[in-house]
Amino acid sequence: MKHSSDHVEQQPPADAEGDPSGGRAPQAIASPLPLGLLSFATGIFLIAVFDLNARSITTPNILIGVLMFFGGVCQFIAGVLEFFNGNTFPATLFSSYAAFNFSYAMIFLPGSGIMAAYTDPATGELRDEFHQALAMFLFAWFIVTVIFSIGAMRTSWVLFVDLVCLSVCLLCIACGNMVGNDALLKAGYSMGLVVSFLSYYAGCAGLWAGNTTPIRLPTFDMNARTQDV
């Protein structure tokens, strides 16, 4: 028979259930997690609805400001603050996707000359090379997202499923651009709406944790509740 001191029940922090990262290092500043998740969700939501041609919108330039400032600057700040808090995973996650938002916005920024470089001067139309280059760009971010998905396997179910859905989203859009398949593109951007919903959910769970509101959203912590020592 085990002595009672041989079995120690370890409880997660009081607010771990509302923390999509599944428990965090002690911190001296406010949690940047909600800012990072909400800014990420907003960028993905707008990319998805614009590329699904919601309300017959075909010009994406209005995305640039949101992606660069909310999805880029705010998310990068969240990543830097997570570094100060000693949370390696969310720090790397937010900083990386801030760079994604910046780089994606730069594609459509007229002054960057990126789309102009792939435009046929005779017809004014984008050459197929643009879609192949965009596919390579998205494949690279698919690889990064798979790495993050594996890293999220001990955080929370909401964050893990969110990153898995993002992996599927990027893969579908990359393949759709590569082979020119509209069905794959629609599937990818539709999955982007799922990603934005899960990110909004996780962001609200972190923002509303504690005594901020009477609403508590579970994120389904993947860490073990008990541990034999």
Summary of the structure (lengths in Angstrom):
residues: 229
radius of gyration: 20.1
end to end distance: 14.8
largest distance: 84.2
contacts: 719
relative contact order: 0.18
helix: 66%
strand: 3%
